Amino acid sequence: MNFTYGKKEKLKSKKLIDQMFTEGQSVSAFPLRLVYLETTFEENIVAKTGVSVSKRHFKTAVDRNRIKRLLRESYRLNKATYFNNITTQYAFMILYIGKKKPTFLQVETSMNKVFEKFLNKISYEKNSQE
Protein backbone atom coordinates (compact mmCIF):
# COMPACT_ATOMS: atom_id res chain seq x y z
CA MET A 1 0.00 0.00 0.00
CA ASN A 2 1.42 3.37 -0.96
CA PHE A 3 1.43 6.72 0.83
CA THR A 4 -1.29 8.41 -1.20
CA TYR A 5 -4.80 9.58 -0.40
CA GLY A 6 -6.42 9.73 -3.81
CA LYS A 7 -9.90 10.45 -5.01
CA LYS A 8 -11.00 6.80 -4.87
CA GLU A 9 -10.10 6.58 -1.17
CA LYS A 10 -12.20 9.56 -0.09
CA LEU A 11 -15.55 8.88 1.52
CA LYS A 12 -18.15 10.95 -0.32
CA SER A 13 -21.33 8.86 -0.39
CA LYS A 14 -24.04 10.51 1.73
CA LYS A 15 -25.91 7.18 1.99
CA LEU A 16 -22.82 5.39 3.24
CA ILE A 17 -22.04 8.13 5.76
CA ASP A 18 -25.58 8.01 7.14
CA GLN A 19 -25.46 4.21 7.30
CA MET A 20 -22.10 4.37 9.07
CA PHE A 21 -23.44 6.62 11.82
CA THR A 22 -26.55 4.48 12.35
CA GLU A 23 -25.09 0.95 12.03
CA GLY A 24 -21.35 1.48 12.45
CA GLN A 25 -19.11 1.02 15.45
CA SER A 26 -16.55 3.37 16.91
CA VAL A 27 -13.31 3.53 18.86
CA SER A 28 -11.87 6.59 20.56
CA ALA A 29 -8.46 7.87 21.52
CA PHE A 30 -8.87 11.44 22.66
CA PRO A 31 -9.05 13.80 20.77
CA LEU A 32 -10.02 11.48 17.89
CA ARG A 33 -12.98 9.20 17.34
CA LEU A 34 -13.03 6.65 14.54
CA VAL A 35 -16.42 5.50 13.27
CA TYR A 36 -16.20 2.50 10.95
CA LEU A 37 -18.42 0.15 9.01
CA GLU A 38 -17.52 -3.03 7.17
CA THR A 39 -18.74 -2.69 3.60
CA THR A 40 -17.86 -3.46 -0.03
CA PHE A 41 -16.73 -1.11 -2.78
CA GLU A 42 -16.54 -1.59 -6.52
CA GLU A 43 -12.98 -0.23 -6.49
CA ASN A 44 -10.11 -2.44 -5.38
CA ILE A 45 -9.25 -0.47 -2.23
CA VAL A 46 -9.17 -1.39 1.45
CA ALA A 47 -10.79 1.71 2.96
CA LYS A 48 -12.64 4.90 2.15
CA THR A 49 -12.05 7.63 4.68
CA GLY A 50 -13.55 10.98 5.57
CA VAL A 51 -12.58 13.53 8.20
CA SER A 52 -14.74 15.91 10.19
CA VAL A 53 -14.25 18.74 12.69
CA SER A 54 -17.02 20.22 14.82
CA LYS A 55 -18.23 23.69 13.93
CA ARG A 56 -19.35 24.10 17.52
CA HIS A 57 -15.79 24.01 18.88
CA PHE A 58 -14.02 25.73 15.97
CA LYS A 59 -16.05 28.65 14.70
CA THR A 60 -13.71 29.78 11.91
CA ALA A 61 -13.33 27.73 8.76
CA VAL A 62 -9.58 28.40 8.80
CA ASP A 63 -9.19 26.44 12.04
CA ARG A 64 -11.45 23.59 10.90
CA ASN A 65 -9.63 23.27 7.58
CA ARG A 66 -6.23 23.26 9.28
CA ILE A 67 -7.28 20.42 11.60
CA LYS A 68 -8.77 18.47 8.68
CA ARG A 69 -5.51 18.86 6.77
CA LEU A 70 -3.61 17.50 9.78
CA LEU A 71 -6.01 14.56 10.07
CA ARG A 72 -5.74 13.67 6.37
CA GLU A 73 -1.95 13.92 6.40
CA SER A 74 -1.64 11.75 9.49
CA TYR A 75 -3.99 9.17 7.97
CA ARG A 76 -2.06 9.20 4.69
CA LEU A 77 1.26 8.56 6.41
CA ASN A 78 0.00 5.83 8.76
CA LYS A 79 -2.50 3.86 6.67
CA ALA A 80 0.14 1.62 5.07
CA THR A 81 1.33 0.51 8.50
CA TYR A 82 -2.11 -0.60 9.67
CA PHE A 83 -3.99 -1.72 6.55
CA ASN A 84 -1.43 -3.78 4.60
CA ASN A 85 -2.78 -7.13 5.81
CA ILE A 86 -6.50 -6.34 6.01
CA THR A 87 -8.61 -8.05 3.36
CA THR A 88 -12.11 -6.77 4.20
CA GLN A 89 -13.17 -3.32 3.05
CA TYR A 90 -14.14 -0.59 5.51
CA ALA A 91 -15.57 2.91 5.49
CA PHE A 92 -14.00 5.24 8.06
CA MET A 93 -14.94 8.63 9.43
CA ILE A 94 -12.32 10.29 11.60
CA LEU A 95 -13.84 12.89 13.92
CA TYR A 96 -11.86 15.45 15.87
CA ILE A 97 -13.65 15.79 19.22
CA GLY A 98 -11.14 17.96 21.09
CA LYS A 99 -11.67 21.61 21.93
CA LYS A 100 -8.11 22.91 21.46
CA LYS A 101 -6.11 23.31 18.26
CA PRO A 102 -3.75 20.33 17.97
CA THR A 103 -0.22 20.06 16.68
CA PHE A 104 0.69 17.50 14.04
CA LEU A 105 2.51 15.39 16.63
CA GLN A 106 -0.59 15.21 18.84
CA VAL A 107 -2.77 14.24 15.90
CA GLU A 108 -0.32 11.58 14.73
CA THR A 109 0.06 9.93 18.14
CA SER A 110 -3.70 9.78 18.70
CA MET A 111 -4.19 8.53 15.11
CA ASN A 112 -1.80 5.65 15.88
CA LYS A 113 -3.66 4.90 19.12
CA VAL A 114 -7.07 4.90 17.46
CA PHE A 115 -5.92 2.57 14.66
CA GLU A 116 -4.33 0.21 17.21
CA LYS A 117 -7.64 0.09 19.08
CA PHE A 118 -9.49 -0.48 15.80
CA LEU A 119 -7.25 -3.41 14.83
CA ASN A 120 -7.57 -4.93 18.30
CA LYS A 121 -11.34 -4.60 18.19
CA ILE A 122 -11.79 -6.20 14.77
CA SER A 123 -9.36 -9.03 15.58
CA TYR A 124 -11.25 -9.66 18.86
CA GLU A 125 -14.59 -9.71 16.98
CA LYS A 126 -13.24 -12.15 14.38
CA ASN A 127 -11.82 -14.43 17.08
CA SER A 128 -15.09 -14.43 19.04
CA GLN A 129 -17.10 -15.36 15.93
CA GLU A 130 -14.97 -18.44 15.23
Residue pairs with C-beta under 8 A, 6 or more apart in sequence:
1 46
1 79
1 80
1 83
1 84
2 80
3 76
3 77
3 79
3 80
4 76
5 49
5 72
5 75
5 76
5 79
8 43
8 45
8 48
9 45
9 47
9 48
9 49
10 48
10 49
10 50
11 17
11 48
11 49
11 50
11 91
11 92
11 93
12 50
13 48
16 37
16 39
16 48
16 91
17 50
17 91
17 93
19 37
20 35
20 36
20 37
20 91
20 93
21 35
21 93
23 37
24 35
24 36
24 37
24 91
25 35
25 36
25 37
25 121
26 33
26 34
26 35
26 36
27 33
27 34
27 36
27 114
27 117
27 118
27 121
28 34
28 97
28 114
28 117
29 110
29 113
29 114
29 117
30 97
30 98
30 110
31 96
31 97
31 98
31 100
31 102
31 106
31 110
32 71
32 94
32 95
32 96
32 97
32 107
32 110
32 111
32 113
32 114
33 94
33 95
33 97
33 114
34 92
34 93
34 94
34 95
34 114
34 115
34 117
34 118
35 92
35 93
35 95
36 90
36 91
36 92
36 93
36 118
37 90
37 91
38 88
38 89
38 90
39 89
39 90
39 91
40 89
41 48
41 89
45 89
46 83
46 86
46 89
46 90
47 79
47 83
47 86
47 89
47 90
47 91
47 92
48 90
48 91
48 92
49 75
49 79
49 91
49 92
49 93
49 94
50 92
50 93
50 94
51 68
51 71
51 72
51 75
51 93
51 94
51 95
51 96
52 68
52 93
52 94
52 95
52 96
53 63
53 64
53 67
53 68
53 71
53 95
53 96
54 95
54 96
54 97
55 64
57 98
57 99
58 64
58 67
58 101
63 101
66 101
67 96
67 101
67 102
67 107
68 96
70 102
70 104
70 107
71 94
71 96
71 107
71 111
73 104
74 104
74 107
74 108
74 111
75 94
75 111
77 108
78 108
78 111
78 112
78 115
81 115
82 115
82 116
82 118
82 119
94 111
94 114
96 102
